Amino acid sequence: MLFSQESVADFINVNFEPVWQTVRPVPIVRIDFGNGTVLTRTLQGNILTSVCNSDGMVLDALPGIYLEKTYLDRLNQLRLLAAYVKAKPAEQRGDTLAAYHKTQAEALAKKDTTERFVLKQRIAPIGKMSIERRIEIVLEKPDPTTLVQEDATKPTVSSPEGLKDWDLLAQDTTLNETTRRRQIHELLCDTGLVRPDKITKPIYKDVLHADLDDPYLGLGKVLFANYPFAQEDKGK
């Protein structure tokens, strides 16, 4: 579990005020084999990491689960985003955030490198005998050689299942950082500063493909495909 990793938990606790919210009850599947044997298990869900400002308004969000190094890097980018927006006059913050999301969405749509936040020292003269070095957060196109990359070497695992899980996580990370992130940027560009409850359901439905209002979480067609009494049950 990503959040149980010490490096991730420590970074979140130091840089954010973490809040966990359950968006719907955990689905439980029970199969009665008729011979006294019953299989019970939970269905694997999905997660969304939303980063908000001090007023509780969403700044950006990370969909699904990530490889550790990429997740920490993206969290750090969202930490800098929060400071970048906060430094703007209050009346400009909404437009600043919308411009950020628009630029990022357009870059991802073109499969281009997205802009990143970096810390830079700026020297500003104060007087004849002294100068001030100010740290500023700047959004700019990065040098590709400086980008944080996941270690391409697969980890040493004790089972084929462990290696398969790593492969699936790596694939999910790539999907998160391309298609899903672009969709989130496009959504937030249009919504402006909103509270999490205004975007959580749209993101789960349209980005993560897990409609929180669907009682079967998208599995209805599979569950009832060969069930002869589906129509009768719906009429009850």
C-alpha positions as CSV (number, residue, x, y, z in Angstrom):
1,M,0.0,0.0,0.0
2,L,1.5,3.3,-1.1
3,F,0.6,5.4,1.9
4,S,2.1,2.8,4.3
5,Q,5.5,3.4,2.8
6,E,7.5,5.4,5.3
7,S,9.0,7.9,2.7
8,V,5.5,8.7,1.4
9,A,3.9,9.0,4.8
10,D,6.7,11.2,6.1
11,F,6.6,13.6,3.1
12,I,2.8,13.9,3.4
13,N,2.9,14.5,7.1
14,V,5.6,17.2,6.9
15,N,4.2,19.1,3.9
16,F,0.4,18.7,4.1
17,E,-2.5,18.3,6.5
18,P,-3.6,14.8,5.5
19,V,-7.3,13.9,5.4
20,W,-8.6,10.5,4.4
21,Q,-12.2,10.4,3.0
22,T,-14.1,7.3,2.0
23,V,-16.2,8.2,-1.1
24,R,-18.4,5.0,-0.9
25,P,-18.6,1.8,1.1
26,V,-16.2,-0.9,0.2
27,P,-17.8,-3.4,-2.1
28,I,-17.9,-7.0,-0.7
29,V,-18.4,-10.0,-2.9
30,R,-19.8,-13.2,-1.4
31,I,-20.0,-16.5,-3.4
32,D,-21.9,-19.4,-1.8
33,F,-20.9,-22.6,-3.5
34,G,-23.8,-24.5,-2.0
35,N,-21.8,-27.0,-0.1
36,G,-21.1,-24.9,3.0
37,T,-18.2,-23.1,1.4
38,V,-18.6,-19.3,1.1
39,L,-15.9,-17.1,-0.5
40,T,-16.0,-13.5,0.8
41,R,-13.6,-10.8,-0.4
42,T,-13.5,-7.0,-1.0
43,L,-13.2,-5.6,-4.5
44,Q,-10.2,-3.5,-5.2
45,G,-11.1,0.2,-5.4
46,N,-9.2,3.3,-6.6
47,I,-7.9,6.4,-5.0
48,L,-7.6,10.1,-5.8
49,T,-5.1,12.4,-4.1
50,S,-6.5,16.0,-4.1
51,V,-4.4,18.9,-2.9
52,C,-6.3,21.9,-1.6
53,N,-5.4,25.3,-0.4
54,S,-6.0,26.6,3.1
55,D,-9.6,27.5,2.2
56,G,-10.3,23.9,1.2
57,M,-10.4,24.6,-2.6
58,V,-8.9,22.1,-5.0
59,L,-5.6,23.1,-6.6
60,D,-4.8,19.8,-8.4
61,A,-5.2,16.1,-8.1
62,L,-3.3,12.9,-8.8
63,P,-5.4,9.9,-10.0
64,G,-4.9,6.3,-9.0
65,I,-1.7,4.8,-7.6
66,Y,1.9,5.5,-8.6
67,L,5.4,4.2,-8.3
68,E,6.9,5.7,-5.2
69,K,9.5,8.0,-6.8
70,T,7.1,9.5,-9.3
71,Y,4.4,10.0,-6.6
72,L,6.8,11.8,-4.3
73,D,7.9,14.1,-7.2
74,R,4.4,14.9,-8.2
75,L,3.4,15.7,-4.5
76,N,6.4,18.0,-4.3
77,Q,5.2,19.8,-7.5
78,L,1.7,20.2,-6.0
79,R,3.4,21.6,-2.8
80,L,5.1,24.2,-4.9
81,L,1.9,24.9,-6.9
82,A,0.1,25.7,-3.6
83,A,2.9,28.2,-2.7
84,Y,2.9,29.6,-6.2
85,V,-0.8,30.3,-6.2
86,K,-0.8,31.7,-2.7
87,A,1.9,34.2,-3.6
88,K,-0.5,35.8,-6.1
89,P,-3.0,38.5,-5.1
90,A,-6.3,37.0,-4.0
91,E,-8.2,38.3,-7.0
92,Q,-5.7,36.7,-9.4
93,R,-5.5,33.2,-7.9
94,G,-8.4,31.7,-9.8
95,D,-7.1,32.9,-13.2
96,T,-3.5,31.9,-12.3
97,L,-4.7,28.3,-11.5
98,A,-6.8,28.1,-14.6
99,A,-3.9,29.2,-16.8
100,Y,-1.7,26.6,-15.1
101,H,-4.2,23.8,-15.9
102,K,-4.8,25.0,-19.4
103,T,-1.0,25.0,-20.2
104,Q,-0.5,21.6,-18.7
105,A,-3.5,20.1,-20.5
106,E,-2.4,21.5,-23.9
107,A,1.1,20.1,-23.4
108,L,-0.2,16.6,-22.5
109,A,-2.6,16.7,-25.5
110,K,0.4,17.3,-27.8
111,K,2.4,14.6,-25.9
112,D,4.8,17.4,-25.0
113,T,6.8,18.0,-21.8
114,T,4.8,19.8,-19.2
115,E,6.0,22.8,-17.3
116,R,7.4,22.2,-13.8
117,F,7.8,24.4,-10.7
118,V,11.4,25.1,-9.7
119,L,12.9,27.2,-6.9
120,K,15.2,30.0,-8.1
121,Q,17.2,32.6,-6.3
122,R,16.6,36.2,-7.5
123,I,19.0,39.0,-6.5
124,A,17.2,42.2,-5.8
125,P,19.0,45.4,-4.9
126,I,18.0,47.0,-1.6
127,G,20.6,49.7,-1.2
128,K,24.1,50.7,-2.1
129,M,25.8,48.4,0.3
130,S,23.4,45.4,0.4
131,I,21.4,43.1,-1.8
132,E,18.7,40.6,-1.0
133,R,18.5,37.0,-2.3
134,R,14.9,36.0,-2.7
135,I,13.7,32.5,-3.4
136,E,11.0,32.4,-6.0
137,I,8.9,29.6,-7.4
138,V,9.0,29.7,-11.2
139,L,7.0,27.6,-13.7
140,E,9.0,26.7,-16.7
141,K,9.8,24.1,-19.3
142,P,12.4,21.7,-17.8
143,D,15.6,20.3,-19.3
144,P,14.6,16.7,-20.1
145,T,17.9,15.5,-18.6
146,T,16.8,16.9,-15.2
147,L,13.4,15.2,-15.0
148,V,12.8,12.8,-12.2
149,Q,12.6,9.3,-13.7
150,E,11.6,6.0,-12.2
151,D,14.3,3.5,-11.9
152,A,13.8,1.4,-15.0
153,T,15.4,-1.6,-13.3
154,K,12.7,-4.0,-12.1
155,P,12.9,-4.7,-8.4
156,T,14.1,-8.0,-7.0
157,V,11.0,-9.9,-6.0
158,S,10.5,-13.3,-4.5
159,S,7.6,-14.4,-6.7
160,P,6.2,-13.9,-10.3
161,E,3.2,-12.3,-8.7
162,G,5.3,-9.6,-7.2
163,L,6.9,-8.8,-10.5
164,K,3.6,-8.7,-12.2
165,D,2.3,-6.3,-9.6
166,W,5.3,-4.0,-10.2
167,D,4.6,-4.1,-14.0
168,L,1.0,-3.2,-13.5
169,L,1.9,-0.4,-11.2
170,A,4.4,1.0,-13.7
171,Q,1.8,0.8,-16.4
172,D,-0.8,2.6,-14.2
173,T,1.8,5.3,-13.4
174,T,2.3,6.0,-17.1
175,L,-1.5,6.1,-17.7
176,N,-1.9,8.5,-14.7
177,E,0.7,10.9,-16.0
178,T,-0.6,11.0,-19.5
179,T,-4.3,10.4,-20.2
180,R,-5.7,10.8,-16.7
181,R,-3.7,13.9,-15.7
182,R,-4.7,15.6,-19.0
183,Q,-8.4,14.9,-18.3
184,I,-8.0,16.3,-14.7
185,H,-6.3,19.5,-16.0
186,E,-9.0,20.0,-18.5
187,L,-11.7,19.6,-15.8
188,L,-10.0,22.0,-13.4
189,C,-9.3,24.6,-16.0
190,D,-13.1,24.9,-16.5
191,T,-14.3,24.6,-12.9
192,G,-12.0,27.2,-11.3
193,L,-11.5,27.0,-7.5
194,V,-14.0,24.5,-6.1
195,R,-14.3,22.2,-3.2
196,P,-13.4,18.5,-3.5
197,D,-17.0,17.3,-3.5
198,K,-17.7,19.2,-6.8
199,I,-15.1,17.3,-8.7
200,T,-14.7,13.9,-7.0
201,K,-17.6,12.2,-8.7
202,P,-16.8,13.5,-12.2
203,I,-13.1,12.4,-11.8
204,Y,-14.1,8.9,-10.6
205,K,-16.7,8.5,-13.3
206,D,-14.9,10.0,-16.4
207,V,-11.2,9.6,-15.5
208,L,-11.0,6.5,-13.2
209,H,-14.1,4.9,-14.8
210,A,-15.6,4.0,-11.4
211,D,-19.0,5.7,-11.3
212,L,-19.7,6.3,-7.6
213,D,-23.4,6.5,-8.3
214,D,-23.5,3.1,-10.1
215,P,-24.4,0.4,-7.5
216,Y,-22.4,-2.2,-9.6
217,L,-19.4,0.0,-10.2
218,G,-19.5,-0.7,-13.9
219,L,-19.7,-4.4,-13.5
220,G,-23.4,-4.7,-14.2
221,K,-23.0,-6.0,-17.8
222,V,-20.5,-8.6,-16.7
223,L,-22.6,-9.7,-13.7
224,F,-25.8,-10.0,-15.6
225,A,-24.6,-11.0,-19.1
226,N,-25.6,-14.7,-18.8
227,Y,-28.2,-14.3,-16.0
228,P,-31.6,-15.3,-17.4
229,F,-33.6,-13.5,-14.8
230,A,-32.0,-10.1,-15.1
231,Q,-35.0,-8.3,-16.4
232,E,-37.3,-9.8,-13.8
233,D,-35.0,-8.7,-11.0
234,K,-34.8,-5.2,-12.3
235,G,-38.6,-5.0,-12.2
236,K,-38.8,-5.8,-8.5
